[in-house]
Amino acid sequence: MISLWSLSYEGNMPSWYASVLPLLCAGLLAWIAAGEASDRFYWRLLAFGFLVISVDEAVGLHERLSGQFDVGGILYFDWVIPAGALVAALGVAFLGFVRRLAPETARRFVLAGAIYVTGAVLFELPLGWWTERYGDDSFGYALIDWCEETLEFVGLTAFASALLGRLQGRQIAVIPRYDAPTR
């Protein structure tokens, strides 16, 4: 019964939630993109990115990338190397977009992103160090893993909240408006 609710196991309720939450964000981002006149490319790219995160959470693609580099210690889970590079590149690429957002929205996006990346990437460093030394069947591992997963959930939830704030006052249109762009 514990494995059904444990953050350390796959194929259970928390892993389902971890894949549905970024999917929700992808849907909200697509909704925002449909109604934006400017920066539509960035909104759509974010929607696609969160769709990829959702798929990754469901099937564990990033975990299959481990073993590409001959490293250990904090880089025991070496998929963090390309992930860190990708996060840095995307941060630079989206800097102008974030600056064009309303200050409160930008603050909420950056805070949510920082919390999520801290959990998803940075907490893999101490988790890797611990796993290499003591394995993955101990209280220390469970504690670090719990912090990692919790930060991911909090970051994604904060981002979804910020997206809902951005959508405040918009209506769902089942039939496209005639003045809406068709492509």
Backbone as JSON Lines, residues from 0, in Angstrom:
{"i":0,"aa":"M","n":[0.81,-1.2,0.0],"ca":[0.0,0.0,0.0],"c":[0.86,1.26,0.0]}
{"i":1,"aa":"I","n":[2.0,1.23,0.7],"ca":[2.87,2.39,0.75],"c":[3.39,2.74,-0.64]}
{"i":2,"aa":"S","n":[3.72,1.72,-1.45],"ca":[4.26,1.99,-2.78],"c":[3.25,2.71,-3.67]}
{"i":3,"aa":"L","n":[1.96,2.56,-3.4],"ca":[0.93,3.25,-4.17],"c":[1.01,4.76,-4.01]}
{"i":4,"aa":"W","n":[1.51,5.23,-2.85],"ca":[1.54,6.66,-2.56],"c":[2.95,7.22,-2.4]}
{"i":5,"aa":"S","n":[3.96,6.41,-2.52],"ca":[5.34,6.85,-2.32],"c":[5.84,7.69,-3.5]}
{"i":6,"aa":"L","n":[6.52,8.76,-3.19],"ca":[7.11,9.6,-4.23],"c":[8.32,8.93,-4.87]}
{"i":7,"aa":"S","n":[8.86,7.9,-4.24],"ca":[10.07,7.24,-4.74],"c":[9.78,6.14,-5.76]}
{"i":8,"aa":"Y","n":[8.53,5.75,-5.92],"ca":[8.19,4.67,-6.84],"c":[7.54,5.21,-8.1]}
{"i":9,"aa":"E","n":[7.61,4.43,-9.16],"ca":[6.95,4.77,-10.42],"c":[5.67,3.96,-10.54]}
{"i":10,"aa":"G","n":[4.81,4.36,-11.48],"ca":[3.59,3.62,-11.73],"c":[2.59,3.68,-10.6]}
{"i":11,"aa":"N","n":[2.51,4.82,-9.91],"ca":[1.58,4.95,-8.79],"c":[0.88,6.32,-8.85]}
{"i":12,"aa":"M","n":[0.16,6.69,-7.82],"ca":[-0.6,7.93,-7.82],"c":[0.29,9.18,-7.95]}
{"i":13,"aa":"P","n":[1.37,9.31,-7.18],"ca":[2.21,10.5,-7.36],"c":[2.84,10.6,-8.75]}
{"i":14,"aa":"S","n":[3.23,9.47,-9.34],"ca":[3.82,9.55,-10.68],"c":[2.76,9.91,-11.72]}
{"i":15,"aa":"W","n":[1.52,9.46,-11.5],"ca":[0.42,9.87,-12.38],"c":[0.21,11.38,-12.27]}
{"i":16,"aa":"Y","n":[0.17,11.88,-11.05],"ca":[-0.01,13.31,-10.83],"c":[1.15,14.11,-11.43]}
{"i":17,"aa":"A","n":[2.36,13.57,-11.31],"ca":[3.54,14.24,-11.86],"c":[3.5,14.32,-13.37]}
{"i":18,"aa":"S","n":[2.77,13.44,-14.03],"ca":[2.64,13.52,-15.48],"c":[1.43,14.35,-15.9]}
{"i":19,"aa":"V","n":[0.38,14.37,-15.08],"ca":[-0.82,15.14,-15.42],"c":[-0.61,16.64,-15.2]}
{"i":20,"aa":"L","n":[0.12,17.01,-14.18],"ca":[0.31,18.43,-13.86],"c":[1.01,19.2,-14.99]}
{"i":21,"aa":"P","n":[2.11,18.71,-15.57],"ca":[2.67,19.45,-16.71],"c":[1.77,19.38,-17.94]}
{"i":22,"aa":"L","n":[0.97,18.33,-18.07],"ca":[0.01,18.27,-19.17],"c":[-1.04,19.37,-19.01]}
{"i":23,"aa":"L","n":[-1.5,19.59,-17.78],"ca":[-2.42,20.7,-17.5],"c":[-1.77,22.03,-17.88]}
{"i":24,"aa":"C","n":[-0.5,22.21,-17.49],"ca":[0.21,23.44,-17.85],"c":[0.31,23.6,-19.36]}
{"i":25,"aa":"A","n":[0.56,22.51,-20.08],"ca":[0.64,22.56,-21.54],"c":[-0.7,23.02,-22.13]}
{"i":26,"aa":"G","n":[-1.79,22.49,-21.6],"ca":[-3.11,22.9,-22.07],"c":[-3.39,24.37,-21.79]}
{"i":27,"aa":"L","n":[-3.04,24.83,-20.6],"ca":[-3.25,26.24,-20.26],"c":[-2.38,27.14,-21.14]}
{"i":28,"aa":"L","n":[-1.15,26.73,-21.39],"ca":[-0.27,27.5,-22.27],"c":[-0.81,27.56,-23.7]}
{"i":29,"aa":"A","n":[-1.35,26.46,-24.19],"ca":[-1.95,26.45,-25.53],"c":[-3.16,27.38,-25.58]}
{"i":30,"aa":"W","n":[-3.94,27.4,-24.52],"ca":[-5.1,28.29,-24.43],"c":[-4.64,29.74,-24.47]}
{"i":31,"aa":"I","n":[-3.61,30.05,-23.71],"ca":[-3.06,31.41,-23.72],"c":[-2.56,31.75,-25.12]}
{"i":32,"aa":"A","n":[-1.8,30.84,-25.74],"ca":[-1.23,31.09,-27.08],"c":[-2.33,31.4,-28.09]}
{"i":33,"aa":"A","n":[-3.46,30.72,-27.98],"ca":[-4.55,30.94,-28.93],"c":[-5.12,32.35,-28.85]}
{"i":34,"aa":"G","n":[-4.99,32.98,-27.7],"ca":[-5.56,34.31,-27.52],"c":[-4.54,35.44,-27.54]}
{"i":35,"aa":"E","n":[-3.28,35.12,-27.76],"ca":[-2.23,36.15,-27.74],"c":[-1.94,36.67,-29.14]}
{"i":36,"aa":"A","n":[-1.79,37.97,-29.24],"ca":[-1.41,38.58,-30.52],"c":[0.11,38.63,-30.66]}
{"i":37,"aa":"S","n":[0.8,38.8,-29.53],"ca":[2.26,38.87,-29.58],"c":[2.86,37.71,-28.79]}
{"i":38,"aa":"D","n":[4.07,37.37,-29.14],"ca":[4.82,36.31,-28.46],"c":[4.13,34.95,-28.55]}
{"i":39,"aa":"R","n":[3.27,34.75,-29.54],"ca":[2.57,33.46,-29.69],"c":[3.56,32.3,-29.82]}
{"i":40,"aa":"F","n":[4.68,32.55,-30.51],"ca":[5.69,31.51,-30.69],"c":[6.19,31.0,-29.34]}
{"i":41,"aa":"Y","n":[6.48,31.92,-28.41],"ca":[6.99,31.53,-27.09],"c":[5.94,30.77,-26.29]}
{"i":42,"aa":"W","n":[4.69,31.21,-26.35],"ca":[3.62,30.5,-25.64],"c":[3.47,29.09,-26.18]}
{"i":43,"aa":"R","n":[3.53,28.95,-27.51],"ca":[3.4,27.62,-28.12],"c":[4.61,26.75,-27.79]}
{"i":44,"aa":"L","n":[5.79,27.33,-27.81],"ca":[7.0,26.58,-27.47],"c":[6.93,26.09,-26.02]}
{"i":45,"aa":"L","n":[6.46,26.95,-25.13],"ca":[6.27,26.53,-23.74],"c":[5.25,25.4,-23.65]}
{"i":46,"aa":"A","n":[4.14,25.51,-24.39],"ca":[3.13,24.46,-24.37],"c":[3.73,23.14,-24.84]}
{"i":47,"aa":"F","n":[4.52,23.17,-25.9],"ca":[5.17,21.96,-26.4],"c":[6.16,21.41,-25.36]}
{"i":48,"aa":"G","n":[6.92,22.31,-24.75],"ca":[7.89,21.9,-23.73],"c":[7.23,21.2,-22.56]}
{"i":49,"aa":"F","n":[6.1,21.72,-22.1],"ca":[5.41,21.09,-20.98],"c":[4.74,19.79,-21.39]}
{"i":50,"aa":"L","n":[4.36,19.67,-22.66],"ca":[3.88,18.38,-23.16],"c":[5.0,17.34,-23.11]}
{"i":51,"aa":"V","n":[6.2,17.75,-23.5],"ca":[7.36,16.86,-23.45],"c":[7.66,16.47,-22.0]}
{"i":52,"aa":"I","n":[7.59,17.43,-21.08],"ca":[7.82,17.13,-19.66],"c":[6.79,16.11,-19.17]}
{"i":53,"aa":"S","n":[5.54,16.26,-19.58],"ca":[4.5,15.32,-19.18],"c":[4.8,13.91,-19.67]}
{"i":54,"aa":"V","n":[5.18,13.8,-20.94],"ca":[5.52,12.49,-21.5],"c":[6.72,11.91,-20.77]}
{"i":55,"aa":"D","n":[7.73,12.75,-20.51],"ca":[8.92,12.29,-19.8],"c":[8.57,11.77,-18.41]}
{"i":56,"aa":"E","n":[7.7,12.47,-17.72],"ca":[7.3,12.01,-16.39],"c":[6.56,10.68,-16.46]}
{"i":57,"aa":"A","n":[5.81,10.47,-17.53],"ca":[5.04,9.23,-17.66],"c":[5.92,8.04,-18.03]}
{"i":58,"aa":"V","n":[6.94,8.26,-18.87],"ca":[7.73,7.13,-19.35],"c":[9.19,7.16,-18.92]}
{"i":59,"aa":"G","n":[9.64,8.23,-18.27],"ca":[11.0,8.29,-17.73],"c":[12.09,8.38,-18.78]}
{"i":60,"aa":"L","n":[11.89,9.21,-19.79],"ca":[12.9,9.36,-20.84],"c":[14.24,9.83,-20.29]}
{"i":61,"aa":"H","n":[14.21,10.8,-19.38],"ca":[15.48,11.35,-18.87],"c":[16.3,10.3,-18.14]}
{"i":62,"aa":"E","n":[15.64,9.36,-17.51],"ca":[16.37,8.31,-16.8],"c":[17.08,7.36,-17.75]}
{"i":63,"aa":"R","n":[16.57,7.26,-18.97],"ca":[17.21,6.42,-19.98],"c":[18.46,7.08,-20.57]}
{"i":64,"aa":"L","n":[18.62,8.37,-20.31],"ca":[19.79,9.09,-20.82],"c":[21.01,8.94,-19.91]}
{"i":65,"aa":"S","n":[20.84,8.38,-18.73],"ca":[21.97,8.19,-17.82],"c":[22.96,7.2,-18.41]}
{"i":66,"aa":"G","n":[24.23,7.38,-18.04],"ca":[25.28,6.48,-18.51],"c":[25.97,6.96,-19.77]}
{"i":67,"aa":"Q","n":[25.7,8.18,-20.18],"ca":[26.31,8.73,-21.4],"c":[27.7,9.31,-21.12]}
{"i":68,"aa":"F","n":[27.95,9.67,-19.87],"ca":[29.22,10.28,-19.47],"c":[29.87,9.42,-18.4]}
{"i":69,"aa":"D","n":[31.18,9.4,-18.37],"ca":[31.91,8.62,-17.37],"c":[32.18,9.5,-16.16]}
{"i":70,"aa":"V","n":[31.15,9.71,-15.36],"ca":[31.26,10.58,-14.18],"c":[30.61,9.86,-12.99]}
{"i":71,"aa":"G","n":[30.78,10.42,-11.84],"ca":[30.19,9.87,-10.63],"c":[29.98,10.98,-9.63]}
{"i":72,"aa":"G","n":[29.83,10.62,-8.39],"ca":[29.61,11.62,-7.33],"c":[28.3,12.34,-7.55]}
{"i":73,"aa":"I","n":[28.34,13.68,-7.49],"ca":[27.11,14.43,-7.67],"c":[26.56,14.3,-9.08]}
{"i":74,"aa":"L","n":[27.4,13.87,-10.02],"ca":[26.94,13.65,-11.4],"c":[26.64,12.18,-11.68]}
{"i":75,"aa":"Y","n":[26.37,11.42,-10.62],"ca":[26.03,10.01,-10.76],"c":[24.87,9.84,-11.74]}
{"i":76,"aa":"F","n":[23.85,10.69,-11.61],"ca":[22.77,10.74,-12.6],"c":[23.19,11.75,-13.65]}
{"i":77,"aa":"D","n":[23.97,11.3,-14.63],"ca":[24.63,12.22,-15.55],"c":[23.71,12.87,-16.57]}
{"i":78,"aa":"W","n":[22.45,12.52,-16.59],"ca":[21.52,13.21,-17.48],"c":[21.37,14.67,-17.09]}
{"i":79,"aa":"V","n":[21.8,15.03,-15.86],"ca":[21.69,16.42,-15.42],"c":[22.64,17.32,-16.21]}
{"i":80,"aa":"I","n":[23.66,16.76,-16.83],"ca":[24.59,17.59,-17.62],"c":[23.87,18.2,-18.83]}
{"i":81,"aa":"P","n":[23.27,17.38,-19.73],"ca":[22.54,18.02,-20.83],"c":[21.3,18.78,-20.35]}
{"i":82,"aa":"A","n":[20.67,18.31,-19.27],"ca":[19.5,19.02,-18.75],"c":[19.88,20.41,-18.26]}
{"i":83,"aa":"G","n":[21.0,20.51,-17.55],"ca":[21.46,21.81,-17.08],"c":[21.79,22.74,-18.23]}
{"i":84,"aa":"A","n":[22.43,22.21,-19.27],"ca":[22.74,23.02,-20.45],"c":[21.46,23.49,-21.14]}
{"i":85,"aa":"L","n":[20.48,22.6,-21.24],"ca":[19.21,22.97,-21.86],"c":[18.49,24.04,-21.05]}
{"i":86,"aa":"V","n":[18.47,23.9,-19.74],"ca":[17.81,24.89,-18.89],"c":[18.49,26.26,-19.04]}
{"i":87,"aa":"A","n":[19.82,26.28,-19.07],"ca":[20.56,27.54,-19.24],"c":[20.25,28.17,-20.6]}
{"i":88,"aa":"A","n":[20.26,27.36,-21.66],"ca":[19.98,27.87,-23.0],"c":[18.56,28.42,-23.1]}
{"i":89,"aa":"L","n":[17.6,27.69,-22.55],"ca":[16.22,28.16,-22.58],"c":[16.04,29.42,-21.74]}
{"i":90,"aa":"G","n":[16.74,29.5,-20.62],"ca":[16.68,30.7,-19.8],"c":[17.12,31.93,-20.58]}
{"i":91,"aa":"V","n":[18.2,31.81,-21.32],"ca":[18.69,32.91,-22.13],"c":[17.72,33.22,-23.27]}
{"i":92,"aa":"A","n":[17.23,32.16,-23.94],"ca":[16.32,32.34,-25.08],"c":[14.99,32.99,-24.68]}
{"i":93,"aa":"F","n":[14.53,32.73,-23.46],"ca":[13.24,33.25,-23.0],"c":[13.36,34.55,-22.2]}
{"i":94,"aa":"L","n":[14.56,35.07,-22.05],"ca":[14.75,36.27,-21.24],"c":[13.93,37.45,-21.75]}
{"i":95,"aa":"G","n":[13.96,37.71,-23.04],"ca":[13.17,38.81,-23.61],"c":[11.69,38.6,-23.43]}
{"i":96,"aa":"F","n":[11.22,37.37,-23.61],"ca":[9.81,37.04,-23.43],"c":[9.38,37.34,-22.0]}
{"i":97,"aa":"V","n":[10.17,36.9,-21.04],"ca":[9.82,37.13,-19.63],"c":[9.81,38.62,-19.31]}
{"i":98,"aa":"R","n":[10.73,39.36,-19.89],"ca":[10.77,40.82,-19.66],"c":[9.55,41.53,-20.22]}
{"i":99,"aa":"R","n":[8.93,40.96,-21.26],"ca":[7.74,41.58,-21.86],"c":[6.46,41.24,-21.1]}
{"i":100,"aa":"L","n":[6.52,40.29,-20.2],"ca":[5.35,39.95,-19.39],"c":[5.09,41.04,-18.36]}
{"i":101,"aa":"A","n":[3.87,41.08,-17.87],"ca":[3.55,41.98,-16.75],"c":[4.46,41.61,-15.58]}
{"i":102,"aa":"P","n":[4.93,42.58,-14.81],"ca":[5.89,42.27,-13.73],"c":[5.42,41.18,-12.76]}
{"i":103,"aa":"E","n":[4.17,41.2,-12.36],"ca":[3.67,40.18,-11.43],"c":[3.67,38.79,-12.08]}
{"i":104,"aa":"T","n":[3.28,38.72,-13.33],"ca":[3.28,37.44,-14.06],"c":[4.72,36.94,-14.21]}
{"i":105,"aa":"A","n":[5.61,37.83,-14.59],"ca":[7.03,37.46,-14.75],"c":[7.6,36.94,-13.44]}
{"i":106,"aa":"R","n":[7.3,37.62,-12.35],"ca":[7.8,37.19,-11.04],"c":[7.29,35.8,-10.69]}
{"i":107,"aa":"R","n":[6.01,35.57,-10.93],"ca":[5.42,34.27,-10.62],"c":[6.0,33.16,-11.51]}
{"i":108,"aa":"F","n":[6.22,33.47,-12.8],"ca":[6.82,32.48,-13.71],"c":[8.23,32.13,-13.28]}
{"i":109,"aa":"V","n":[9.02,33.15,-12.98],"ca":[10.42,32.91,-12.6],"c":[10.49,32.14,-11.28]}
{"i":110,"aa":"L","n":[9.68,32.49,-10.31],"ca":[9.67,31.79,-9.03],"c":[9.26,30.32,-9.22]}
{"i":111,"aa":"A","n":[8.2,30.1,-9.98],"ca":[7.74,28.73,-10.23],"c":[8.82,27.93,-10.97]}
{"i":112,"aa":"G","n":[9.45,28.55,-11.96],"ca":[10.51,27.87,-12.7],"c":[11.7,27.55,-11.83]}
{"i":113,"aa":"A","n":[12.08,28.49,-10.96],"ca":[13.22,28.25,-10.07],"c":[12.94,27.1,-9.11]}
{"i":114,"aa":"I","n":[11.74,27.06,-8.57],"ca":[11.37,25.96,-7.66],"c":[11.39,24.64,-8.41]}
{"i":115,"aa":"Y","n":[10.8,24.61,-9.6],"ca":[10.74,23.37,-10.36],"c":[12.14,22.88,-10.75]}
{"i":116,"aa":"V","n":[12.96,23.76,-11.28],"ca":[14.31,23.36,-11.72],"c":[15.16,22.94,-10.52]}
{"i":117,"aa":"T","n":[14.97,23.59,-9.38],"ca":[15.69,23.16,-8.17],"c":[15.37,21.71,-7.85]}
{"i":118,"aa":"G","n":[14.1,21.35,-7.93],"ca":[13.71,19.97,-7.66],"c":[14.11,19.02,-8.78]}
{"i":119,"aa":"A","n":[13.78,19.38,-10.02],"ca":[13.95,18.46,-11.13],"c":[15.41,18.23,-11.51]}
{"i":120,"aa":"V","n":[16.25,19.24,-11.37],"ca":[17.65,19.11,-11.81],"c":[18.63,19.2,-10.64]}
{"i":121,"aa":"L","n":[18.54,20.26,-9.86],"ca":[19.55,20.48,-8.81],"c":[19.51,19.43,-7.71]}
{"i":122,"aa":"F","n":[18.33,18.97,-7.32],"ca":[18.26,17.96,-6.25],"c":[18.72,16.59,-6.72]}
{"i":123,"aa":"E","n":[18.89,16.42,-8.04],"ca":[19.47,15.17,-8.55],"c":[20.95,15.07,-8.17]}
{"i":124,"aa":"L","n":[21.59,16.21,-7.91],"ca":[23.01,16.19,-7.56],"c":[23.27,15.53,-6.21]}
{"i":125,"aa":"P","n":[22.64,16.0,-5.12],"ca":[22.84,15.28,-3.85],"c":[22.24,13.88,-3.88]}
{"i":126,"aa":"L","n":[21.16,13.69,-4.64],"ca":[20.57,12.37,-4.74],"c":[21.53,11.4,-5.42]}
{"i":127,"aa":"G","n":[22.22,11.87,-6.44],"ca":[23.21,11.03,-7.12],"c":[24.38,10.69,-6.21]}
{"i":128,"aa":"W","n":[24.85,11.69,-5.49],"ca":[25.96,11.47,-4.54],"c":[25.55,10.41,-3.52]}
{"i":129,"aa":"W","n":[24.36,10.57,-2.94],"ca":[23.88,9.63,-1.93],"c":[23.71,8.23,-2.53]}
{"i":130,"aa":"T","n":[23.11,8.16,-3.69],"ca":[22.85,6.86,-4.33],"c":[24.14,6.12,-4.61]}
{"i":131,"aa":"E","n":[25.15,6.82,-5.1],"ca":[26.43,6.17,-5.4],"c":[27.07,5.61,-4.13]}
{"i":132,"aa":"R","n":[26.96,6.32,-3.01],"ca":[27.6,5.9,-1.77],"c":[26.79,4.88,-0.96]}
{"i":133,"aa":"Y","n":[25.47,5.12,-0.89],"ca":[24.65,4.33,0.04],"c":[23.5,3.56,-0.62]}
{"i":134,"aa":"G","n":[23.32,3.73,-1.91],"ca":[22.24,3.05,-2.6],"c":[20.92,3.81,-2.5]}
{"i":135,"aa":"D","n":[19.89,3.2,-3.05],"ca":[18.59,3.88,-3.09],"c":[17.55,3.25,-2.15]}
{"i":136,"aa":"D","n":[18.03,2.53,-1.15],"ca":[17.12,1.89,-0.21],"c":[17.46,2.31,1.22]}
{"i":137,"aa":"S","n":[17.33,3.62,1.47],"ca":[17.64,4.12,2.81],"c":[16.79,5.35,3.1]}
{"i":138,"aa":"F","n":[16.77,5.74,4.36],"ca":[16.01,6.92,4.75],"c":[16.59,8.17,4.11]}
{"i":139,"aa":"G","n":[17.92,8.27,4.02],"ca":[18.55,9.43,3.4],"c":[18.13,9.6,1.95]}
{"i":140,"aa":"Y","n":[18.13,8.5,1.21],"ca":[17.69,8.56,-0.18],"c":[16.23,9.01,-0.25]}
{"i":141,"aa":"A","n":[15.38,8.4,0.58],"ca":[13.95,8.74,0.56],"c":[13.73,10.21,0.89]}
{"i":142,"aa":"L","n":[14.49,10.76,1.82],"ca":[14.34,12.15,2.21],"c":[14.74,13.09,1.07]}
{"i":143,"aa":"I","n":[15.89,12.84,0.45],"ca":[16.33,13.68,-0.67],"c":[15.34,13.56,-1.83]}
{"i":144,"aa":"D","n":[14.91,12.34,-2.12],"ca":[13.96,12.11,-3.21],"c":[12.64,12.81,-2.92]}
{"i":145,"aa":"W","n":[12.18,12.76,-1.68],"ca":[10.94,13.42,-1.3],"c":[11.05,14.93,-1.53]}
{"i":146,"aa":"C","n":[12.19,15.53,-1.15],"ca":[12.4,16.96,-1.37],"c":[12.38,17.28,-2.86]}
{"i":147,"aa":"E","n":[13.06,16.45,-3.64],"ca":[13.11,16.66,-5.09],"c":[11.71,16.65,-5.69]}
{"i":148,"aa":"E","n":[10.96,15.6,-5.43],"ca":[9.62,15.46,-6.02],"c":[8.67,16.54,-5.52]}
{"i":149,"aa":"T","n":[8.77,16.89,-4.25],"ca":[7.9,17.92,-3.69],"c":[8.17,19.26,-4.34]}
{"i":150,"aa":"L","n":[9.44,19.6,-4.55],"ca":[9.77,20.86,-5.22],"c":[9.22,20.88,-6.65]}
{"i":151,"aa":"E","n":[9.29,19.75,-7.34],"ca":[8.71,19.69,-8.68],"c":[7.2,19.95,-8.63]}
{"i":152,"aa":"F","n":[6.5,19.29,-7.71],"ca":[5.05,19.49,-7.59],"c":[4.71,20.94,-7.25]}
{"i":153,"aa":"V","n":[5.45,21.52,-6.3],"ca":[5.18,22.9,-5.89],"c":[5.45,23.85,-7.05]}
{"i":154,"aa":"G","n":[6.56,23.66,-7.76],"ca":[6.89,24.52,-8.89],"c":[5.85,24.45,-9.99]}
{"i":155,"aa":"L","n":[5.42,23.24,-10.34],"ca":[4.41,23.08,-11.38],"c":[3.05,23.64,-10.94]}
{"i":156,"aa":"T","n":[2.7,23.44,-9.68],"ca":[1.44,23.98,-9.17],"c":[1.47,25.5,-9.17]}
{"i":157,"aa":"A","n":[2.59,26.09,-8.76],"ca":[2.72,27.56,-8.78],"c":[2.64,28.08,-10.22]}
{"i":158,"aa":"F","n":[3.23,27.36,-11.16],"ca":[3.17,27.78,-12.56],"c":[1.74,27.69,-13.09]}
{"i":159,"aa":"A","n":[1.05,26.59,-12.78],"ca":[-0.35,26.46,-13.2],"c":[-1.19,27.58,-12.62]}
{"i":160,"aa":"S","n":[-0.94,27.94,-11.38],"ca":[-1.65,29.05,-10.74],"c":[-1.38,30.37,-11.46]}
{"i":161,"aa":"A","n":[-0.12,30.6,-11.83],"ca":[0.24,31.81,-12.57],"c":[-0.44,31.84,-13.94]}
{"i":162,"aa":"L","n":[-0.51,30.69,-14.58],"ca":[-1.17,30.61,-15.89],"c":[-2.66,30.89,-15.75]}
{"i":163,"aa":"L","n":[-3.28,30.34,-14.72],"ca":[-4.7,30.61,-14.49],"c":[-4.92,32.1,-14.22]}
{"i":164,"aa":"G","n":[-3.99,32.73,-13.51],"ca":[-4.08,34.17,-13.29],"c":[-4.0,34.93,-14.6]}
{"i":165,"aa":"R","n":[-3.15,34.48,-15.5],"ca":[-3.03,35.11,-16.82],"c":[-4.32,34.95,-17.63]}
{"i":166,"aa":"L","n":[-5.0,33.84,-17.43],"ca":[-6.24,33.56,-18.16],"c":[-7.48,34.17,-17.52]}
{"i":167,"aa":"Q","n":[-7.32,34.77,-16.37],"ca":[-8.47,35.31,-15.64],"c":[-9.28,36.23,-16.55]}
{"i":168,"aa":"G","n":[-10.58,35.98,-16.62],"ca":[-11.47,36.8,-17.42],"c":[-11.67,36.3,-18.84]}
{"i":169,"aa":"R","n":[-10.85,35.36,-19.29],"ca":[-11.03,34.81,-20.64],"c":[-12.1,33.75,-20.61]}
{"i":170,"aa":"Q","n":[-12.78,33.64,-21.72],"ca":[-13.81,32.62,-21.85],"c":[-13.3,31.5,-22.74]}
{"i":171,"aa":"I","n":[-13.85,30.33,-22.55],"ca":[-13.54,29.21,-23.43],"c":[-14.45,29.34,-24.64]}
{"i":172,"aa":"A","n":[-13.85,29.4,-25.83],"ca":[-14.63,29.48,-27.05],"c":[-14.6,28.12,-27.74]}
{"i":173,"aa":"V","n":[-15.76,27.49,-27.81],"ca":[-15.85,26.2,-28.47],"c":[-15.85,26.4,-29.98]}
{"i":174,"aa":"I","n":[-16.48,27.47,-30.43],"ca":[-16.52,27.81,-31.85],"c":[-15.53,28.95,-32.06]}
{"i":175,"aa":"P","n":[-14.61,28.81,-33.03],"ca":[-13.62,29.87,-33.24],"c":[-14.28,31.18,-33.64]}
{"i":176,"aa":"R","n":[-13.72,32.26,-33.17],"ca":[-14.2,33.58,-33.56],"c":[-13.82,33.81,-35.02]}
{"i":177,"aa":"Y","n":[-14.61,34.63,-35.71],"ca":[-14.32,34.91,-37.12],"c":[-13.1,35.8,-37.29]}
{"i":178,"aa":"D","n":[-12.8,36.59,-36.27],"ca":[-11.64,37.49,-36.38],"c":[-10.34,36.83,-35.91]}
{"i":179,"aa":"A","n":[-10.44,35.58,-35.48],"ca":[-9.24,34.87,-35.0],"c":[-8.41,34.43,-36.2]}
{"i":180,"aa":"P","n":[-7.08,34.48,-36.07],"ca":[-6.23,33.99,-37.17],"c":[-6.48,32.51,-37.4]}
{"i":181,"aa":"T","n":[-6.41,32.09,-38.65],"ca":[-6.7,30.7,-38.98],"c":[-5.48,29.83,-39.03]}
{"i":182,"aa":"R","n":[-4.31,30.38,-38.92],"ca":[-3.11,29.54,-38.95],"c":[-2.27,29.73,-37.76]}
